[in-house]
Amino acid sequence: MEIFNYSNFIKKIVEKAYSEITKQYSLTNNEIAVISYLAAGNGDTASDIVNDLLFSKSHVSLSVDSLAKKGIIVKVQDEQDKKIWHLLLTEKAGPVAERVFLREKEMED
């Protein structure tokens, strides 16, 4: 039970930290995490996000689809393996990613 309570505590801290950004850009915390992950250059596929951030496939899929509809990311099919889609940030993602990185830096200090 302690791990569950700790997990909820961390979730609330994250929600509070990014609340201004989520409101300003009408994004969810998961969408913010996807943008931050892609902007950091850690990977560029939904599978990368699932494996590295330990998000469920369904949450990543919903976030990716929503971000694509908002024009924040585009999905580009891999030329060698047609089952793989690369996720690329558009110019619209720039201000969001910048705010997220600034907020993360503030939290580190």
N, C-alpha and C positions, 0 to 999 in steps of 0.2 A: 504493500500500500504506500510506503514512503516514496518509492520511485514514481508512482502515479501522481502523488501530490507534488513532487518536485517537478515533474513534467508539466503539470498545469501551471505551476508557479513561473517556470521559464516561458511558457506560452503567453502568459499575461504580461510579462516584462517585454517580450517582443512586440506584442500587440500595442502596448502603450508607446514603445519607442518609435514605431512606424505609423502611429495613428494619424498624424498630420499628413504624411505622404499618401496614405491610403485614401484619406478624404479628399485631398487636393486633386489627385489624379484618378479617383474612382477605381481603385485597385484593391484586391484582396491581399492579405499577408502572403499567401502562396504565390500570387502573381509577382509581388515584390521580390520574393525569394528567387523566382525564376529569372527575373531581370537581373538581379544582383549576381546570380551564378553565371549567366551568360556574359555579362559585362566583365566579370573577373577573368574570363577566358579559361575556365576550368573544364569545359566540355561544350558540346553544341548539339547534343541529341537528347530526346526525352529520356532515353535509357540512362544517359550520363546523369541526369538530374535525379532520377529514381534511385540509382545506385549510390550517388555521392551524398545527396541530401536526405536519403531514406524516406522519401515521400512515396505514397502509394501511386501506382500507375494511373488510377482514376483521377486523383487530385492533379497530377501533372498534366494529364490529357485535358482536363477541364480548364486549367490555367493557360495552357498553350493555345487552346482553341479560342479562349476569351481574348488573350493578348493578340492573337492573329486578327480577330475581328476588329479590335481597337486600332490595328495598324502599328502596333508596337514591335511585333516580330513578324518575320516571314518564314515560311517553311520551304526549304529547297531540297528536292529529291537528290540523293546520292547518285552519281553517274554509274558507279560500278555495282552497287547493291541497291536496287529499286525499293527495298523494304525499309531502307534507312532514310530519315528526313533530318536534315540539319536545320537548326533554329538560329536565325540571324536577327540581331536587333536592328531596328530601323532608326532613323534620326529622331523619331518621336520618343525613343527610349532614353536618349541622352540626358535630358533634364531629370528624369526619374532616377536613373542610375547615379547621376551626380549627387542628388539629394540623399540617396541611400548610402553612398560611400561617405559623404560628410557626416551623416547621422552615426554610421558605424565608427568613424574616427572619434566623434564626440564621446561615444560610449566607452571607447578604449582609454581615453584620457581621464 
